[in-house]
Amino acid sequence: MHRLTVQYFSPADPAAFDERYESVHVPLVRALPGIRSFTLSRPRALGGDGPYLVAELWFEDAGALKTALGSPEMKAAAEDAATYDVASTVMFSGEVREVLR
């Protein structure tokens, strides 16, 4: 499996961020070709500052992730994400290997 992770830090207006993210962004992400799973979490930092929201988009393999990244649906999701008033956004991807189940 391959995962694309997006971390959103310190929205200027958390309530407005949450409402727009759920009503606009989530449907855009759900439409991505090849997406297998989409999770959201609000982590609590165990020291230091943590992200406000973490989105994880799961794909079967690198090819499926690459297809999604080049799709018009991802373009729409990226354009929407660029409108959010957050302190910063961090995005990264990689292969996920399960070592204990």
N, C-alpha and C positions, 0 to 999 in steps of 0.2 A: 504494500500500500504506500501511497505517497500523500503527504499532507501539506496543505498551504495554510499557514497560520498568520492571522492578522491581529495585532495588539493595538488597542486604542487607549490613549492616555489622557486623563483629565479633560473631559469635555467642558466647555464654557457653561453650558446649561444642560446638566445631566438629564432632566426630564424631557427636554426637547430632543436631545440626542436619542434617548431610548424610544420615544414615540416615532421619530422619523426612521430610525434603524429598523424597528419592527415592521412598520407599515410600508416602507419603500424598499429598503436594502435587502431584507430577508427574502422577499419574492424574487428580486433580481438574482440573488445567489442560488436560490432553489432552481432557477431556470438554466443554470450552467450545464453544458453538455458533459455527460460522464460523471457527474458528481454522485458519490455513493453515500456520503453522510455529511451533515453540517451541524456542528455543535457550537453553542455559546456558553461562556462561563464568565463569572465575575470573581476573579481570584482575590484572595486576601494575602497581601505580602507578609512574609515571615521575617521581616526586617527590610528596611528601605521602602521605596515606592514601587508599587506594582501597577500593572495596567488596570484601567477601568473595566474594559471588556476584552475578551479573547474569543475570536472566531476561528474555528478549525474546519477546513474544507477537505474532505477525504476523497481520494481518487484511487482507482484500481492499480495504476502503474504510472510511470513517468510519461508515457505516451498520452494517456488520458488527461493528465495534468497539463501537458503541453498543448493539447487540443483545446482544453478549456481556457487556458491563458490567452490563446490567439483568437478566441471566439468573439462575435459581436455581443454576446451576453456578458462576457467578462469586461468588455469595453464599457458597456452600460453600467455595470456594477462599480468599476473603477472610477468612472466619471461621477457617479453618485457619492462614492466614498470621499472624493476630493472636496466635496462641499461641506463636510462636517467640520465644525469649529472645535477641534481638539488640539491639545498641546503638541502631540506628536502621534504618529502611526508607525508601527514597525511591522514589516511583512517578510516572511521567510518560508521556504519550502524544503522538503527533503523526504527521503525514503524513511519509512517507519518500520522497524524490525522488532517484533515481539520477542522478549527474552525470558519472560515468565508469564504463565497463565494460570 
